Amino acid sequence: MTRDADFEKSLNLNLCNAVKTAENLKQFPDIVDCIIKSFQDSSFRRGKIVANNLNFATSIELFHNAALIHDDIIDKAQIRRFQKSVPASIGEEKALLTANILYSIAFQIFKKEVNALANANRFSDENAKKITEFYLWVFQQVQVGQLKDIKLEKERLVLDNYEKIETDIYDIIFKKTTTYTFILPEALAHFAENGTMISKQVYKEASEKGFSFQIKDDWENVFLETDKTGKEQMSDIYSKKKTVLLIQTLKTARSKDAQKIIALYNSSNEISSADAQFIKNCMKELETA
């Protein structure tokens, strides 16, 4: 077994044990089983970035899963990682509270590891305080990003007036995807190795990776089938999610096509399969624009 495979196995065991032994979850075996099942697909794990510290990696993965559960509630997502999403499996109310518990477990594991490393004189008390404050800052950024996401979905599109919405989309990408998918894992990996905070350059590179990742994810949602992405194809269109891909399409589409897309997104009616295909075709034209 390779080193990566060994780490993957150890991470999976740590994740399962963290959920199974959590006092707050023991009395809900159906929830425990659902969460453990959601860990099965390892291709999406962000904890891999922190391969130099198993406990930090476990904390990251629990944090990431909690954030994704909240995202799935907001987006009404039925599929995540090639299976029913946690909210679709146990209901939105249970999923919401379960995600909150996962966040608390993630922080407990993180703080216990920080204390252990500090006691072993791996870094100063000041740096221990800084990384803890940074972890909590990321948590707050994610929550604010999700609140802004909810608010954004209620904003009406206006022809040729996309600047504010586009700015909000990029801010949400930074606060959500970028912080919990790249910046926090990179920060913990660096801290575990060096006992110091990441440099501005590493922070910038992690941010850029986050933006690229989200834009690629939005494109794949529209153009790749569910068996390739683990999500419902075109769910962003059906849910009228405002994305960079949508805004760029509206900017380059013919006026009458842009007006039709805006009318569909602003309408209280659901988007039909025919209309979704129309929007998809307009987005495809963006590639050749």
N, C-alpha and C positions, 0 to 999 in steps of 0.2 A: 504494500500500500504506500502511495506517495505521501510526501509531507502535506500537500494540499488536501489529499483525501483523509489523512489522519486528523487534520484540523477540522475539516468538514464534519467528520463523525463526532469529534469532541464537542464542536459547537452545537450540533443537533442534540446531543445528550444533555448539554447544559441548558439549552432552551426548553426541552421537555421537562427536565427536573425542576427548572425555575417555575414552570406553570403548575406541575403536579404537586409541588410542595408548598405553593403559596397558600397561606392560611385563609385568605379571602376567597380563594377559588375552589378549595377542596370540596366544599359542600355543593358544588355545581358541576357534577361530572360531565354533563352534556356540553357545557361551555369549555371545560378542559379538553375534551375530545376534539371539539371543533377547532380550538386554537392550535393544538398539536398537529392536526391534519393540515392546517394552513402553513405549517413549517415544512411540509414534505418536499415542495419544489425548491431546490436550493439555488437555482440559476439566478434568482433575483436578490440574493442575500447581499446586504451592504456590510455585514459584519466581517466579510472576507477582507475588507480593507484594513481591518485591525487584527491581522493574523499574528501580530507580535504580543497580543494580550487577550487571552480567551475570555476573561470576565468583561473587559471593555467591549469585545466583539458581541458577547451575549447581550449586554446592555443596549448596544446599538441596534441589534436585531429586534429586540423587544420594543424599543422606541419606534423603530421603523414600522413594525407591524401595527402598533397602536395608531400611528399616524395614518396608515393605509385604511384601517377600519373606519376611522373618522371620515376619510376621503370617500370611502364607499357609501357611507351613510349620506353624505352631502350629495354625491353623484347618483344615488339610487342604483349603484352598480350591482348587478346580479352575479357576475363572474369575476373572479380574481385568481390569477395563477392557475388557470385551466380547471377550476372547480368553482362551486357556489361560493360567493363571498361570505364572510362571517355574518354581516347583517342579513343576507338572504337566508342563511342557515338557522340563525337563532333569533332573528327579529332585531329591529333597529334599536329598541330600548335596551335590551340586554347587551347588544354590541357596543352601544355608547358607553355603558358602565364598565364593560369588560376592557375596552380600550383604556379607560381611565386607570383601571387597576394595573394593566400592563405598563403604563407609564410609570406608576409608582414603583413597581417591581424593578423596572429598568433603572430608575434612579437609585434605588437601594443597592443594587448590584454595583453600579458605578461608584457610589460613595464608599461602599465597603472596600472596594479595590483601591481607591484613592487613599483611604486611611491606612490600608496595609502597606502600600508603597511609601507613604510618608513616614510610617513607623520604621520602615527599612532604610530610611534616609536616602531614598531615590531622588528626592527633590525637596525644595524648600516649602515651608508652610505657606508662604506667599503665593507660590505657583500652584499649590493645592487649592488655595482659595480662588485663584484666577480660573482654573479649569472647571471648578464647580460652578462658578458664576457664569462661565461660558456655556456650560451644559444647560443651565436654567434659562439663559438667554435664548438658546436655540429652541427650547421647549416653548417659550413665550412667542417667539417669531412664528413658529408653526401654527399656534392657536390663532394669532392675529391674521396670518395668511389664510387660514380656513374661514375665519369670519369675513374677510374681504372677498373670498371666493363666493360665499353665500350672497353677499351684497351685490357683487358684480353680476350674478345671474339674473338679478332683478332689474338691471340697467337696460334701458331700451337702446337699440342701435339706431343711429341717425346717419343717413347717406352723407358721405364725404366728411364726417366728423368723428373720426376714430381715435384721435390723439389721447384723450383721457382714458378711454377703455384700454387702449394698447399699453399705456403707462401702467395702469392697474394690473394688467395681465403679467407684465414683466416683474412687477413688485411681488405679486403672488407667487410666481415661479421662484423668485429668490427666497421668499420667506418660507415656502413649503418645500418643494422638491430639492432646491439647491442646498438648503441648510441641513435637512435631515438625511439626505441621500449622499451628499458629498462632503460638505464642510465639517460637520460633526465627526464623521468617521475619520477623515484626514487629521483632524485636530487630536483625536484620541490616539490614533496610531503614532503621531509625532510625539505626543506627550508620554506615551508608554516607552518610547525609544529614548527620548532625550530629557524628559522631565521639564520641558519648556513649552510655551505656546507656539503655534505655527506662525511662520513669517507672513508678511503681507502678500508676498509672491505666491506662496502655497495657497493662501486664502483666495487670491484672485484666480488661480488656476482651477481650484475646486469649484468656484462660482461659475466659471466658464463651462466646466464639465456639466454642471447642473442645468444650465440653460440649454446646452446642446442636447442633453439627455431628454429634457422635457419636450423640446421641439420635435425630436425624433420620435418620441412616444406619441405625440399628437398625430404625426404623419402616419405612423403604423396603425393607430386606432382606426383611421379612415380607410387605408389602402390594403392592409394585411388581414387575412382571415383569422378567426378566433383561435384556430389550432396553432397559429404561429405566434400569437401575442399573449394568449391566456386571458383575453378580455373580449367582450362583445364587440364585434366589428361595427364601426360607425356609431357606437354608443355616444360619442361626443356630439355627433350631429343630432341624433334622436333626443338627447337631453338638452340640446341647444346650448352646449357649453361654449363659452367664448374663449378661443385659443388664438395663438399667434398665426396659425395656419388660416383660420377664418378671417382674421383682419387683413392679412396679406392678400387673400383671395378677393375680398371686397374692394381693396385698393386697386387691383389690376383687372377685375371683371368688367365686362360691358355694363353700362349704366342700368339697362333694363334687368340684367341678371343680378346685379348687386341689389337693386330695388326688390326683386322677388325674394332673394335670400333674407334681406332685412325684414320683409313682411312676414316670412315664415317664422323667423326667430322671435319677432315681437308679438306674434299671434298667440292667443291662449290655447289654440288647437294643437294637437300632437302632429308631429311631422310624419307624413306618410312615407312608405317605402319608395314611391316614385319621386317624391320631393327630396328625400335623402339622397337618392341616386343623382338627381339633378345637381344638388349641392356638391356631391362628390366629384361629378364631372367638371364643375367649375373649379374646384380645388385642383383637379388634375391639370387643367389648363394653365395653372400657375407655374407648373414645371417648364412650360414652353414659352411663357410670357417674356 
